[in-house]
Amino acid sequence: MTTSVDWLAAFPLQPATEAVEALRQGWSELAARPRPDFNPKTKEDGLTKRLKIYVENHVARQRGLLGMWAAEDIIGDIDPATGAMIEERRTDIVYGWNDELQGMKLVFEFKRLGRQKKHRDHYLREQGLGRFVTGIYSRQQAVAAMVGVLLDPEDEIVPPIRKALEDSTLAAALRLCQTPAGQPYERPSVLFQAADFDTEHEREAALAPTHGTIRVSHFFLPFGYPTTTRKSKVASGPGP
């Protein structure tokens, strides 16, 4: 991890923390019980759209948050000469905040996570964490958030994710910065008490903030009731 703390001193940590806590509260309330349109089988975009609206309409008002919430926010690039779209992406949830001195766009990238390796790869590679490294997500932002929606027990999902980050090939692809202790992640998070760990990544100059890296905090959200991706075994009845 970078040894410079100048960027952290300048980062608007309080409004970022307020946004994180609002999102966690909204999730806890919506996921407390099975709902027909908000449950472990609901697709990622369905979960994030409903969560954003619920947080914006209820939780943020209770907490007095003044920033802007967006779901499926379109980002990209166009050719100014022709007006053609060069690249287009959508972020799951973003919280935008600024005052007269500073501002931020805190992006939350959500992934449904089971115990399987394919889920872990989806979370860690180009469709997940990799978007904050080589993609256009969180351009020139110092901080972003990965959010894993737990479909299996946490101890079957999160430790294998941390273990996977120790792989040198994956670490190189993600441009991971090691901690002073030589670890690929920092645990506990230095940013958010609710995060399980942080990773820090080098970025190209056009994508990076002035200090050159982005720090991603990793959160894992369970449903308020037991969930599993394991297929149940139905006992066969007695023969004829």
C-alpha atoms as one frame of an Amber mdcrd trajectory, in Angstrom:
protein
   0.000   0.000   0.000   1.123   3.551  -0.511   2.945   5.082   2.418   1.595
   8.552   1.680  -1.385   9.515   3.800  -1.870  12.947   2.229  -4.717  11.734
   0.023  -6.449  10.096   2.988  -6.250  13.306   5.006  -7.921  15.132   2.116
 -10.545  12.469   1.398 -14.077  13.352   2.655 -14.263  10.301   4.900 -17.266
  11.406   6.968 -19.766  11.734   4.073 -18.366   8.549   2.537 -18.906   6.702
   5.814 -22.422   8.118   6.081 -23.190   6.795   2.588 -21.789   3.366   3.451
 -23.837   3.174   6.640 -27.000   4.308   4.853 -26.514   1.608   2.238 -25.897
  -1.042   4.890 -28.992   0.034   6.821 -31.110  -0.067   3.691 -29.824  -3.521
   2.835 -30.429  -4.802   6.383 -34.023  -3.598   6.293 -34.872  -4.837   2.797
 -33.083  -8.171   3.229 -34.470  -8.880   6.699 -37.045 -11.317   5.333 -37.791
 -12.953   1.977 -39.679 -10.610  -0.342 -41.164 -11.594  -3.714 -38.990  -9.075
  -5.584 -35.998  -8.792  -3.278 -34.454 -12.139  -2.431 -31.382 -14.292  -3.202
 -32.714 -15.161  -6.669 -33.198 -11.520  -7.694 -30.673 -10.439 -10.325 -27.925
  -7.986  -9.394 -29.449  -5.029 -11.220 -32.821  -5.732  -9.619 -31.279  -5.729
  -6.160 -29.265  -2.557  -6.706 -32.081  -0.544  -8.305 -34.467  -1.369  -5.475
 -31.808  -0.774  -2.828 -30.866   2.618  -4.255 -34.484   3.771  -4.383 -35.187
   2.547  -0.859 -32.074   4.226   0.540 -32.765   7.474  -1.292 -36.466   7.633
  -0.358 -36.247   6.419   3.231 -32.826   5.929   4.833 -31.048   8.988   3.436
 -33.922  11.233   4.524 -33.839   9.776   8.036 -30.099  10.347   8.217 -30.141
  13.794   6.635 -27.787  12.882   3.786 -27.601  15.652   1.216 -25.688  13.910
  -1.562 -26.979  12.432  -4.815 -27.773   8.733  -5.298 -27.855   7.020  -8.683
 -28.334   3.450  -9.873 -27.298   2.158 -13.301 -25.433   5.436 -13.809 -24.144
   5.710 -17.390 -20.447   6.486 -17.773 -18.282   6.390 -20.865 -16.588   8.402
 -23.595 -17.707   9.970 -26.854 -15.836  11.273 -29.873 -16.358  15.067 -29.724
 -15.832  15.367 -33.481 -18.539  12.904 -34.491 -20.641  12.440 -31.369 -20.105
   8.682 -31.638 -20.103   6.623 -28.445 -16.630   5.189 -27.873 -17.343   3.352
 -24.651 -20.366   2.941 -22.400 -20.616   1.330 -18.969 -23.057   1.434 -16.082
 -22.188   1.580 -12.406 -24.429  -0.238  -9.922 -24.838   2.482  -7.280 -22.992
   5.768  -6.877 -23.176   8.375  -4.146 -22.089  11.854  -5.189 -21.211  14.552
  -2.689 -19.368  17.853  -2.693 -18.917  21.065  -0.785 -17.035  24.237  -1.704
 -13.659  22.550  -1.126 -13.893  18.922  -2.196 -16.108  16.270  -3.699 -16.364
  12.567  -4.456 -18.238   9.974  -6.460 -18.266   6.820  -4.388 -19.068   3.851
  -6.647 -20.484   0.621  -5.195 -20.046  -2.395  -7.478 -22.299  -5.281  -6.428
 -21.798  -8.998  -7.090 -23.973 -11.922  -6.022 -21.582 -14.375  -4.376 -21.883
 -18.083  -3.793 -19.227 -20.479  -2.609 -18.210 -21.564  -6.135 -14.971 -20.547
  -7.837 -16.903 -19.067 -10.783 -18.548 -16.613  -8.368 -15.169 -15.749  -6.881
 -13.708 -15.126 -10.346 -16.704 -12.971 -11.272 -16.047 -10.864  -8.183 -12.275
 -10.521  -8.572 -11.584 -10.363 -12.293 -12.501  -8.096 -15.195 -16.250  -8.132
 -14.535 -15.735  -7.136 -10.898 -12.721  -5.718  -9.094 -10.802  -5.415 -12.350
 -13.166  -2.675 -13.503 -11.631  -0.346 -10.912  -8.130  -1.095 -12.162  -8.109
  -1.106 -15.963 -11.652   0.069 -16.744 -13.219   3.521 -16.613 -15.003   2.983
 -13.310 -14.237   5.595 -10.623 -12.004   7.681 -12.857  -9.704   9.895 -10.784
 -11.384   8.767  -7.568  -9.319   7.732  -4.551 -11.831   5.266  -3.111 -14.406
   2.763  -4.392 -16.377  -0.133  -2.934 -16.946  -3.747  -3.903 -20.052  -5.278
  -2.325 -20.571  -9.008  -2.205 -24.162 -10.193  -1.729 -23.775 -13.457   0.188
 -25.741 -16.422  -1.150 -23.900 -18.906   1.079 -22.479 -18.557   4.604 -19.766
 -15.898   4.846 -17.068 -18.314   6.003 -17.498 -20.305   2.769 -17.069 -17.225
   0.583 -14.917 -14.465   2.050 -11.792 -16.342   3.239 -11.360 -17.961  -0.218
 -11.584 -14.497  -1.803  -8.814 -13.214   0.458  -6.777 -16.347  -0.293  -7.210
 -15.862  -4.052  -5.635 -12.414  -3.804  -2.390 -14.081  -2.743  -1.990 -15.570
  -6.235   0.803 -13.689  -7.989  -0.800 -13.879 -11.437  -4.074 -12.402 -10.209
  -2.205  -9.805  -8.151  -0.314  -8.695 -11.263  -3.502  -8.471 -13.332  -5.119
  -6.357 -10.600  -1.979  -4.242 -10.129  -2.183  -4.871  -6.415  -0.019  -2.808
  -4.101   1.293  -4.813  -1.176   0.972  -3.633   2.417   4.170  -2.817   4.350
   3.859  -6.351   5.774   3.846  -7.796   2.244   0.162  -8.706   2.164  -2.118
  -8.184  -0.868  -4.896  -6.662   1.250  -5.233  -4.630   4.423  -7.417  -6.039
   7.161  -9.067  -4.368   8.960  -9.907  -1.611   6.528  -8.301   1.758   7.202
 -11.348   3.498   5.742 -14.556   1.875   6.893 -15.178  -0.103  10.049 -17.831
  -2.150   8.255 -15.491  -3.286   5.462 -13.818  -6.681   5.706 -10.614  -5.540
   3.990  -9.130  -3.016   1.550  -7.101  -3.521  -1.601  -5.037  -0.839  -3.303
  -4.317  -0.774  -7.026  -2.092   1.198  -9.365  -3.939   2.866 -12.245  -3.007
   4.493 -15.526  -2.449   8.223 -15.194  -5.637   9.085 -17.116  -7.725   7.031
 -14.678  -5.876   7.639 -11.421  -6.204  10.380  -8.812  -3.133  12.522  -8.271
  -1.427  10.018  -5.950  -1.696   7.276  -8.587  -3.691   4.521  -6.867  -7.258
   3.637  -5.969  -8.205   1.970  -2.711 -11.159  -0.413  -2.856 -13.008  -1.372
   0.319 -14.715  -4.764   0.284 -18.076  -5.261   2.007 -20.095  -8.468   2.300
 -23.830  -8.320   2.923 -25.883 -11.316   4.061 -29.606 -11.782   3.834 -31.357
 -11.783   7.194 -32.206 -15.471   6.916 -30.313 -18.645   5.927 -29.421 -18.875
   2.227 -27.511 -21.438   0.220 -26.601 -22.320  -3.341 -26.304 -25.997  -2.441
 -28.918 -28.145  -4.109 -31.081 -29.928  -1.581 -31.108 -33.689  -1.663 -34.651
 -34.997  -1.629 -34.808 -38.309   0.167 -36.332 -40.999  -1.986 -39.351 -42.742
  -0.571 -39.674 -46.469  -0.008 -39.946 -48.649  -3.087 -43.138 -50.351  -4.157
